[in-house]
Amino acid sequence: MSSPFFIKYFLSRLGFYILTIWITLTLTFIIPRLVPGDPITAALSMLSEAGALRGSQEIVDEYKKLFGLDKDMMTQYLSYLGQILRGNLGISITNFPSSVSTIIATALPWTIILLSTSTIISWILGTFLGALAGWRGIEKKRFELLSVAALLLYIIPYYIVAILILWLFIYTIPIFPRETGYGSINLTLESILDALRKSSLPALSIVISSMGWWFLSMRSLIATVKREDFILMAEAKGLKSSTIMWKYGFRNALLPQITGLTLALGHITAGALVTEIIFAYPGIGWLLYQSILQLDYPVIQGIVILITFTVATANFIVDTIYPLFDPRIRR
Amino acid sequence: MFILRGNTIKGIYSALLLTILVLVFITPGISQHVSAQMPPRERTLIVAHSARFADPENWNILLPTAVSRSSSGMHQLIYEYFFYINMETGELIPWLATGFEYSQDYRTLTVYLRKGVKWSDGVPFTADDVVFTYNMLLQYGARMVWGDIVQQHVESVRKVDDYAVEFKLKSPNPRFHLIREAFPTVRVWGAITIVPKHVFEKVDPLTFKNYPPIGTGPYKLVRAEPTMTVFERRDNWWATEVFGIRPAPQYVVYANFGPEDVIALKFSRNEIDMVFIGLLSLGTFTQILRTNPSVTAWYSVPPYAWSDPCPRLLMIQNARYPFNISEVRWAISFMINRDEIIRLAYEGTTRPARLPFPEYLSMKPYIDQISDLLRVYNTLEYNLTKAYSILEKYGFKRTADGTWLKPDGTPLSIIYLVNAASREEMAVADVIAAQLRRAGISVEMRPMRDPALGEAVLRGEYDLKLNPFCPGDTDPYDNLALFHGKHWRPLGERAPWYEINSFRYRNSEYDAIVDQLAITPPGNTTGVLKLFRAAMEIWLRDLPVIPISLAPALVPVNNYYWKNFPSADNPWIMPVPWWATMNLLINGYPSPKRGGEWVGGIKPAQIFYTTIYITKEVPRFRGVDLQWYGPFKVGDAVRLPEEDANRLLQAGLASLSPPPPRIEIPTITVPQVGGDQGMRELTNSIDNLANTIQQSLQKFGTDVMGSVTALGQRVEDSNKAINSSIAKSVSQLSDQVTNLSNIVIILAALQVITLALVALALLRYRR
């Protein structure tokens, strides 16, 4: 394991990893600052829209000094890098004096609970139903109906699905109790179950809407695998149809699906903006959107770094556990 | 993974069945447990807004970065102010302060604070808090909200005694008490807030989060979340002791329910009582109106909307040719058909504006003063011929296809900046652009969003932009001051704010008049009216901005749970839940016009009465039905709204059972036997005894009768209460049964389907 080839490989991977991080940090710094305007004026103009506060040059100047926004770009960049590498995400401008980590910690658990459960559930449903439809779709009519239904769900825009669900469960059948707020999540089982229950409506809308994608991709994958030679060989050996489907076809077609799942899970920290707006859900998507509108640099940087980190980790996990599923990669 | 062994389909179906069963049995269990978290609907006032708080624990009202004070309920329910202005009646209502006095030279203002006001932790509210807050603002200036404006006007603040404060002003200013950014008088939206000294002196006020906040207001914060804040009524509110007032709703919730569709759904199911401005469009509102009879707005018929105090004026760039010529600005005004704008962009919910301030009844004396000027300078006129003749006069030429060319031959084109996030601005811009194009001017519309929008407006990078002009309510001075030349900055530099002369108008004559107006005491006195007329003469001639419309404020309310919201039929206050005056909307206020008599307030839609018997003295108070009760002495039998009765019972001041009727047994003095006198005394005593017995019997009789009638009344009331509560329970039960039956049906269906599938699978794989 410690052959010179491996060490070189490891070092090159590490170097690449560090380079990626540095580029991400720099881009996250530069791009929000390219937008004309500054966070202070943006915050004040949002306040003045309500006929409330009226900004003034004095407030803007004072707060610019406080956040170091009046210094030149290089100084700001270097202090930003130093801060991040020490693990300090900084203090939000628009929500001063709240720290970025507090703000993200308020929203992140909600996003994770909602998107991880709905992604996994829609993946499971989509994959299994897609497998059934792909394998038996030609023979049985009912599986073909499944495909039609999935295609329909895939095409209907998400916000329409969401609003239909709201109409159904708020206006018509009030199964879900009259709940408005979401509260905070701590690490007790009760709190997590409560959070799961509160996010059931948004989760339902996401599952219904995104199931179609997993269904269709699995169906085409299985259909491709079905035409392989080893399937024909298994049939010739006399194995039962269901055994062939699940032990031979499904396992092979599953690989790209698992990659897709892991990558999708990596992206959950970006939140689901439309869901959060329609259901007034306190997740990260809305936080990122709001901080971009307000040009709240520390929060934008904090969230983007979080997303990058999660996606990179997800990729890493995929690379590591792939050999478990695909013996061809084990070496 | 059991799926990868044989009989997989059976496995899948069993797994599905198991999951469904688990979910089915756990979920209702959880829902029973946590639905107890929301306060009871009929005791909660629910207001819908569209804000979200990234950090819901940031309650330092002095920082511009705190949670929005109007969307979180902070400046309505937690904090209070010296004075509130009721725009509908023109009253200046004393609240935390009882009065004020200027010195002869208007350089000093003495304010008298109300005695008996306490912070929510019991500490008295005194002049110390006022002095402390102002010293903090003077020290930190622009780092705190409106601190820079306080620095502009106030020299120093001094405590005269515990309940009087003296302000020394930097320059003579008879209007200081009306500057909401420097003095706690609530005009439009809110005002500067006094914070508790005993809390803020211990911390760094610039990094202090102030959670949970301590204020003098009637409610305390119990829950703060990114999309919702929940408040509970305080029993120790100072006004309860001082005035006998308490708010009717026990809980108040300010929440973000989502986009318009969700708000509409919940509003029509009576789950929301008031909705912020701009959240429900007119179409949605009229739809809800048709299906839900409890819903209404300021008017229950078109135009529905209340008149917002900030008129919408079209800012036109005075610093750029050809709009530096006042007559060309008039030409643009003549090309705009305001009726069409009202009809198309506002769907008829408002009126055109002809002046840079709103037209409430209290503004009438001012407007009457210039009615002849308005006939000469008609800001409402739509007249293309006049417009064309002006343009031609200044050398503009019209081509055959109708386009206007500048004297140098290039086409006349306008850049129209619009706020893409404002539905109103986009709609109005569409109509105005179409009208100008019809008249032959090419218009380039630029929809922009903050923060880029803010930059562009402040630097004057536009020819046209629609903007609200605030504060505007009962005194025109503030809006006239927006046009003062001291706010002029060259193009490219940032103007003080959007409506503070970002359109770069300058007229030294006008400035002089406005300066004079600034040091004249407010009110519609002859002096003020004369100056006002002189200013308006110049303003109308120059037309620095083009008046377009009075803003419609559509504030839908739901009368299902709460009644007595202000409306056009009952305009006792402004119907605005995001202004600090919401405090007065909930509680009512002592009306100066009616000699301090308490007016207004909201009450529950359904009130049940009950009779109780007073066991200890009760001072005068206002019940939830907004009627005054008391003072009561021991032994009184009173008929009160249930909620007040329960409160007195719980406080041990009353009881449910009538006091037993007392029969006094008189003592008989046996006189000494001795002669005539003795006989007479004996006869007297016997007479007295007889009288006393008779009186006692009579009293006993009346008491018994009283008790019996009272008892009868109580039985009647109880009957009614029981009937209604039975009716309530029955309807609730039937609701639940319906819900339950829905759930049961769905569950049953799922079970049947799953069982059928399992059966099918088993059948199929029997071999």
HADDOCK unambig.tbl for C-alpha pairs under 7 A between the chains (distance, minus, plus):
assign (segid A and resid 36 and name CA) (segid B and resid 452 and name CA) 5.40 0.50 0.50
assign (segid A and resid 37 and name CA) (segid B and resid 451 and name CA) 5.39 0.50 0.50
assign (segid A and resid 37 and name CA) (segid B and resid 452 and name CA) 5.49 0.50 0.50
assign (segid A and resid 37 and name CA) (segid B and resid 455 and name CA) 5.79 0.50 0.50
assign (segid A and resid 38 and name CA) (segid B and resid 451 and name CA) 6.91 0.50 0.50
assign (segid A and resid 41 and name CA) (segid B and resid 451 and name CA) 6.99 0.50 0.50
assign (segid A and resid 42 and name CA) (segid B and resid 450 and name CA) 5.96 0.50 0.50
assign (segid A and resid 42 and name CA) (segid B and resid 451 and name CA) 4.62 0.50 0.50
assign (segid A and resid 42 and name CA) (segid B and resid 454 and name CA) 6.94 0.50 0.50
assign (segid A and resid 45 and name CA) (segid B and resid 454 and name CA) 6.54 0.50 0.50
assign (segid A and resid 51 and name CA) (segid B and resid 470 and name CA) 6.82 0.50 0.50
assign (segid A and resid 52 and name CA) (segid B and resid 189 and name CA) 6.14 0.50 0.50
assign (segid A and resid 54 and name CA) (segid B and resid 497 and name CA) 6.85 0.50 0.50
assign (segid A and resid 55 and name CA) (segid B and resid 497 and name CA) 6.23 0.50 0.50
assign (segid A and resid 56 and name CA) (segid B and resid 496 and name CA) 5.47 0.50 0.50
assign (segid A and resid 56 and name CA) (segid B and resid 497 and name CA) 6.47 0.50 0.50
assign (segid A and resid 57 and name CA) (segid B and resid 496 and name CA) 6.37 0.50 0.50
assign (segid A and resid 58 and name CA) (segid B and resid 142 and name CA) 5.72 0.50 0.50
assign (segid A and resid 59 and name CA) (segid B and resid 142 and name CA) 4.67 0.50 0.50
assign (segid A and resid 59 and name CA) (segid B and resid 143 and name CA) 6.10 0.50 0.50
assign (segid A and resid 62 and name CA) (segid B and resid 142 and name CA) 6.39 0.50 0.50
assign (segid A and resid 62 and name CA) (segid B and resid 143 and name CA) 6.04 0.50 0.50
assign (segid A and resid 63 and name CA) (segid B and resid 143 and name CA) 6.74 0.50 0.50
assign (segid A and resid 94 and name CA) (segid B and resid 65 and name CA) 5.37 0.50 0.50
assign (segid A and resid 95 and name CA) (segid B and resid 55 and name CA) 6.82 0.50 0.50
assign (segid A and resid 95 and name CA) (segid B and resid 65 and name CA) 4.82 0.50 0.50
assign (segid A and resid 95 and name CA) (segid B and resid 66 and name CA) 6.20 0.50 0.50
assign (segid A and resid 96 and name CA) (segid B and resid 65 and name CA) 5.45 0.50 0.50
assign (segid A and resid 97 and name CA) (segid B and resid 207 and name CA) 5.42 0.50 0.50
assign (segid A and resid 98 and name CA) (segid B and resid 55 and name CA) 6.73 0.50 0.50
assign (segid A and resid 103 and name CA) (segid B and resid 54 and name CA) 5.90 0.50 0.50
assign (segid A and resid 103 and name CA) (segid B and resid 55 and name CA) 5.53 0.50 0.50
assign (segid A and resid 171 and name CA) (segid B and resid 265 and name CA) 6.25 0.50 0.50
assign (segid A and resid 174 and name CA) (segid B and resid 739 and name CA) 6.79 0.50 0.50
assign (segid A and resid 175 and name CA) (segid B and resid 739 and name CA) 6.39 0.50 0.50
assign (segid A and resid 177 and name CA) (segid B and resid 35 and name CA) 6.52 0.50 0.50
assign (segid A and resid 179 and name CA) (segid B and resid 38 and name CA) 6.98 0.50 0.50
assign (segid A and resid 180 and name CA) (segid B and resid 257 and name CA) 6.93 0.50 0.50
assign (segid A and resid 181 and name CA) (segid B and resid 225 and name CA) 6.98 0.50 0.50
assign (segid A and resid 181 and name CA) (segid B and resid 227 and name CA) 6.27 0.50 0.50
assign (segid A and resid 181 and name CA) (segid B and resid 228 and name CA) 5.56 0.50 0.50
assign (segid A and resid 183 and name CA) (segid B and resid 225 and name CA) 5.62 0.50 0.50
assign (segid A and resid 243 and name CA) (segid B and resid 6 and name CA) 6.44 0.50 0.50
assign (segid A and resid 246 and name CA) (segid B and resid 4 and name CA) 6.55 0.50 0.50
assign (segid A and resid 247 and name CA) (segid B and resid 4 and name CA) 6.25 0.50 0.50
assign (segid A and resid 277 and name CA) (segid B and resid 258 and name CA) 5.93 0.50 0.50
assign (segid A and resid 277 and name CA) (segid B and resid 259 and name CA) 6.70 0.50 0.50
assign (segid A and resid 278 and name CA) (segid B and resid 258 and name CA) 5.16 0.50 0.50
assign (segid A and resid 278 and name CA) (segid B and resid 259 and name CA) 5.63 0.50 0.50
assign (segid A and resid 279 and name CA) (segid B and resid 258 and name CA) 5.45 0.50 0.50
assign (segid A and resid 280 and name CA) (segid B and resid 227 and name CA) 6.96 0.50 0.50
assign (segid A and resid 280 and name CA) (segid B and resid 256 and name CA) 6.41 0.50 0.50
assign (segid A and resid 280 and name CA) (segid B and resid 257 and name CA) 5.66 0.50 0.50
assign (segid A and resid 280 and name CA) (segid B and resid 258 and name CA) 4.43 0.50 0.50
assign (segid A and resid 282 and name CA) (segid B and resid 226 and name CA) 6.20 0.50 0.50
assign (segid A and resid 282 and name CA) (segid B and resid 227 and name CA) 6.92 0.50 0.50
assign (segid A and resid 287 and name CA) (segid B and resid 54 and name CA) 6.80 0.50 0.50
assign (segid A and resid 293 and name CA) (segid B and resid 450 and name CA) 6.57 0.50 0.50
assign (segid A and resid 293 and name CA) (segid B and resid 451 and name CA) 6.76 0.50 0.50
assign (segid A and resid 294 and name CA) (segid B and resid 451 and name CA) 6.73 0.50 0.50
